Amino acid sequence: MNMPLLKEAADGLPRCRWCEDAPEFLAYHDREWGFPVADDFRLFEKLCLEGFQAGLSWRTILVKRENFRAAFQGFDFNRVAGFDERDVERLLANPGIVRHRGKIEAVINNAKRARELVAAEGSLARYIWRFEPGPEALAAPLSASFSEVSKALSKDLKKRGWAFVGPTTAYAFMQAMGLINDHAEGCVVRQRVAEARLGFERP
């Protein structure tokens, strides 16, 4: 039997079922998830945090998000690109973040790649929003966790030297940053996200 996609929240309004899984999820669901983003540093942050989530729960990352922001200079990729081995060791000793050498080194690598991408494309946002799916792509997802478009974004980022950006990570990133509206039909936030996307000026 399929699990229902909606659940009535404490205020009596229907929302995506997952937002009831942890207390931290409700505000994130209502105020952030799915609303379109064009800020380069926020886009970079989300790609990095999705990479850190690999093998973990999103709650683990969300409750540590402010610690991650402090540790990685607000995810200003211009600053993170200058991190060296001493910074890696410093971050590995930081109990407020996920202390995984490969993921930490991936953020530093990806910051360098982000600078290259901005130099080539004008902005990270301009590049990312080229991968916004059309209606025909949205109608035919490959699975609940990735799509042809997320595979294409992942492949292109990897070709440019990015790490920890697989198709599932790319799809979760696209959901969160508003490139698609994956709020369940009937969710009280779905229409708000649809309106935000309509009024959003693509980079």
Residue pairs with C-beta under 8 A, 6 or more apart in sequence:
3 17
4 17
5 16
5 17
5 184
5 185
5 186
6 14
6 15
6 16
6 17
6 184
6 186
6 187
7 14
7 15
7 16
7 17
7 19
7 20
8 14
8 15
9 15
9 19
9 20
9 26
13 188
14 186
14 187
14 188
15 26
15 29
15 30
15 187
15 188
15 189
16 29
16 183
16 184
16 187
16 189
17 184
18 25
18 29
19 25
19 26
19 28
19 29
19 30
20 26
21 59
22 59
22 62
24 59
24 62
24 63
25 59
25 62
28 62
29 189
30 189
32 176
33 175
33 176
33 183
33 189
34 175
34 176
34 178
34 180
34 181
34 182
34 183
34 189
34 193
35 178
35 192
35 193
35 196
36 177
36 178
36 179
36 196
36 197
36 200
37 43
37 46
37 125
37 177
37 178
38 125
38 129
38 200
38 201
38 202
38 203
39 125
40 77
40 114
40 118
40 123
40 124
40 125
41 74
41 75
41 76
41 77
42 75
42 177
43 124
43 125
43 128
43 177
44 75
44 77
44 110
44 111
44 114
44 124
45 68
45 69
45 72
45 74
45 75
46 173
46 176
46 177
47 110
47 162
47 165
47 169
47 173
48 68
48 72
48 75
48 106
48 107
48 110
49 61
49 65
49 68
50 169
50 172
50 173
50 176
51 103
51 106
51 107
51 110
51 163
51 164
51 165
51 169
52 61
52 68
52 97
52 98
52 100
52 103
52 107
52 164
53 60
53 61
53 169
53 172
54 103
54 164
54 166
54 169
56 98
60 98
61 68
61 98
64 96
64 97
64 98
67 94
67 96
67 97
68 75
68 96
68 97
69 75
70 96
71 91
71 94
71 96
71 97
72 80
72 107
73 79
73 80
77 110
77 111
77 112
77 114
77 115
77 124
78 111
78 115
79 111
80 107
80 108
80 111
81 108
81 111
81 112
81 114
81 115
83 108
83 111
87 108
88 101
88 104
88 105
88 108
91 97
91 99
91 104
92 99
92 101
92 104
93 99
102 164
103 164
105 163
106 163
106 164
109 161
109 162
109 163
110 162
110 163
110 164
110 165
113 157
113 160
113 161
113 162
114 124
116 160
116 161
117 124
117 127
117 160
118 124
121 127
123 203
125 203
126 203
128 153
128 177
128 179
129 179
129 202
129 203
131 149
131 152
131 153
131 174
131 179
132 179
132 180
132 202
133 147
133 149
133 174
133 179
133 180
137 147
137 148
137 149
138 180
140 148
141 147
142 148
142 151
145 168
145 171
145 172
146 167
146 168
146 170
146 171
147 167
147 171
149 174
150 167
150 168
150 170
150 171
150 174
151 167
151 170
153 165
153 170
153 174
154 165
154 166
154 167
154 169
154 170
157 165
157 170
158 165
174 180
175 182
178 193
178 196
178 197
178 200
181 190
181 193
181 194
181 197
183 189
183 190
183 193
184 190
